[in-house]
Amino acid sequence: MKRIKMSPLLLLPLFLVMLLKGSVPVYAETTGQGTGKIQFEGEYNQIIKDPEHPENEADPGDSPSTKGDLRIDFVPQFEFWQNEKTTTDAVYLGNAQLFHGQLGARGNFVQVSDYRGTGKGWNLQVRQETQFKNDNTKNKELNGAVISLDQSWANSTRSKEEAPLVQKDVIRIDNIGQTYNLAEAKPGTGEGTWSIIFGASAENAQGKKESLTPRLDKEGNPIMDPNFDNKPMYKNEALKLSIPGATKKDPVTYQTVITWILSELP
């Protein structure tokens, strides 16, 4: 973990003054000041928080992450479930984030931590590297497919005044290879651990609009996720994939690569 540097300790000179009657010799006096410091070795724990109630820990499963005083702790996996082919324009909702344990579903989120102690700020961006594709089928790419992110907000145990600025407009990733801004922590903000969230559950305490609905099968029964203790799955209105009806599709799984970029401000 990171090194924690404590601020220098100022050594304040203490003067004892004696008041004497009568005349006394006068001497010139000089003083000097030094500093004291201490340094600890180690790192800050890389703990994932409940994005809606960050005072609590959470277990969303494995995720790519980075190391360092400025780092990404967790990124979402965008899954748009199983769908029937269609020749009309269609919009598919992504799966909401599930967790191991008792915690309920949440909006998809990225967790960023800044423990540099510099207050310089940071910028979070996203880029789609390839179109959805499958090289082992006839129609290899979902031409014109566009991921969109909406209802963005930031949350932390820190005060709202310290929050990074999030992109309020719908983020349409409609240009493969282009980088899109998600959140920016201006100098003096964004320190500590922050979640950048897309959508919200009914359990959020910030008054955010609920964007999650149960994912049901054709008979109207809840679909369970075996990867998360057979919990019911939810759709997230804030995560969408739009595919033109003219796009040719095969009954296979198409995949893409999403890159999340965290950079420090100059």
TIMARDREN-491883 format. One record per residue (C-alpha): x negated, y negated, z negated. Coordinates in steps of 0.25 Angstrom, whole numbers, padded with zeros to 4 digits, always signed. Layout:
REM TIMARDREN-491883
XYZ;...
This chain:
REM TIMARDREN-491883
+0000+0000+0000;-0004-0015+0000;-0013-0022-0008;-0006-0031-0018;-0014-0044-0020;-0011-0052-0033;-0012-0067-0032;-0025-0073-0038;-0024-0076-0053;-0027-0090-0056;-0037-0092-0068;-0032-0104-0075;-0042-0111-0084;-0038-0114-0098;-0043-0126-0105;-0044-0128-0120;-0044-0142-0124;-0049-0146-0138;-0045-0160-0143;-0056-0166-0152;-0057-0179-0160;-0068-0188-0157;-0078-0188-0145;-0082-0176-0138;-0092-0173-0127;-0085-0172-0113;-0090-0160-0104;-0087-0158-0089;-0078-0146-0087;-0076-0137-0074;-0067-0126-0072;-0065-0115-0061;-0054-0106-0057;-0055-0091-0051;-0045-0081-0047;-0041-0067-0051;-0035-0057-0042;-0031-0042-0042;-0028-0033-0030;-0021-0019-0031;-0022-0008-0021;-0010-0001-0015;+0002-0002-0006;+0017-0007-0007;+0026+0005-0007;+0033+0007+0007;+0047+0009+0002;+0059+0009+0010;+0071+0001+0005;+0086+0001+0006;+0087-0010+0017;+0100-0015+0011;+0096-0013-0004;+0081-0015-0004;+0080-0013-0019;+0081+0002-0016;+0072+0012-0009;+0077+0020+0003;+0073+0032+0011;+0077+0030+0026;+0067+0041+0030;+0054+0041+0038;+0051+0029+0046;+0039+0023+0053;+0033+0012+0045;+0020+0004+0044;+0010+0001+0032;+0004-0012+0027;+0009-0024+0019;+0018-0028+0031;+0025-0016+0036;+0037-0009+0041;+0042+0001+0031;+0054+0007+0039;+0060+0006+0053;+0073+0012+0057;+0075+0023+0067;+0086+0019+0077;+0095+0031+0080;+0108+0029+0089;+0113+0043+0087;+0119+0053+0097;+0129+0047+0107;+0136+0051+0120;+0132+0047+0133;+0140+0036+0139;+0141+0028+0152;+0146+0015+0145;+0138+0005+0137;+0136+0010+0123;+0131+0005+0110;+0126+0015+0100;+0124+0012+0085;+0111+0016+0078;+0111+0025+0065;+0110+0017+0052;+0098+0020+0043;+0100+0031+0033;+0092+0035+0021;+0089+0047+0012;+0095+0047-0002;+0108+0039-0006;+0106+0027+0002;+0117+0024+0013;+0115+0020+0027;+0109+0006+0031;+0106-0002+0043;+0093+0001+0051;+0082-0007+0045;+0067-0010+0045;+0059-0011+0032;+0047-0021+0032;+0038-0024+0020;+0028-0036+0019;+0019-0035+0007;+0008-0043+0013;+0010-0055+0003;+0007-0065+0013;+0021-0070+0016;+0017-0071+0031;+0030-0064+0036;+0032-0054+0047;+0040-0050+0059;+0048-0037+0062;+0051-0033+0077;+0056-0021+0084;+0053-0016+0098;+0059-0005+0106;+0047+0002+0114;+0055+0011+0124;+0069+0012+0129;+0077+0024+0123;+0072+0036+0131;+0070+0051+0132;+0059+0056+0142;+0065+0070+0142;+0078+0067+0149;+0083+0062+0163;+0087+0048+0159;+0075+0044+0150;+0079+0030+0145;+0092+0023+0140;+0090+0011+0149;+0096-0001+0143;+0098+0004+0129;+0096-0007+0118;+0094-0006+0103;+0100-0018+0095;+0098-0022+0081;+0108-0031+0073;+0112-0036+0059;+0098-0037+0055;+0095-0041+0041;+0083-0041+0031;+0084-0036+0016;+0074-0034+0005;+0073-0036-0010;+0067-0049-0007;+0075-0062-0007;+0083-0067+0006;+0073-0079+0007;+0062-0069+0009;+0069-0061+0020;+0064-0060+0035;+0072-0066+0046;+0079-0055+0054;+0085-0056+0068;+0099-0059+0067;+0103-0057+0082;+0105-0043+0088;+0092-0037+0092;+0093-0030+0105;+0081-0022+0109;+0084-0024+0124;+0070-0025+0129;+0061-0013+0127;+0047-0017+0122;+0051-0030+0117;+0049-0034+0102;+0061-0040+0094;+0061-0047+0081;+0069-0041+0070;+0064-0049+0057;+0054-0060+0054;+0049-0063+0040;+0044-0078+0040;+0032-0081+0031;+0036-0080+0017;+0047-0070+0019;+0048-0055+0022;+0039-0050+0011;+0042-0037+0004;+0051-0027+0010;+0062-0030+0020;+0072-0022+0028;+0077-0027+0041;+0090-0021+0043;+0100-0019+0054;+0114-0018+0049;+0119-0015+0035;+0127-0005+0027;+0139-0008+0019;+0130-0007+0007;+0121-0019+0010;+0122-0030+0000;+0118-0042+0009;+0132-0043+0016;+0127-0038+0029;+0138-0032+0039;+0139-0017+0038;+0134-0011+0051;+0134+0004+0047;+0146+0014+0051;+0146+0029+0049;+0141+0038+0061;+0152+0048+0064;+0154+0060+0073;+0165+0062+0083;+0174+0067+0073;+0172+0055+0064;+0163+0062+0054;+0150+0055+0048;+0137+0060+0055;+0127+0064+0044;+0112+0062+0046;+0104+0074+0041;+0091+0066+0041;+0097+0058+0029;+0103+0068+0020;+0115+0070+0029;+0120+0056+0026;+0131+0050+0036;+0125+0042+0047;+0129+0027+0050;+0129+0019+0063;+0123+0005+0062;+0130-0006+0070;+0117-0015+0069;+0109-0004+0077;+0114-0002+0092;+0109+0004+0105;+0116-0001+0117;+0115+0008+0130;+0121+0004+0143;+0131+0014+0149;+0123+0014+0162;+0111+0020+0155;+0109+0034+0158;+0108+0044+0146;+0105+0058+0144;+0110+0066+0132;+0096+0065+0125;+0090+0057+0114;+0084+0044+0118;+0073+0037+0110;+0066+0024+0109;+0054+0018+0101;+0056+0006+0092;+0044-0002+0086;+0046-0011+0074;+0035-0022+0073;+0032-0029+0060;+0022-0040+0061;+0016-0051+0052;+0019-0066+0055;+0006-0074+0058;
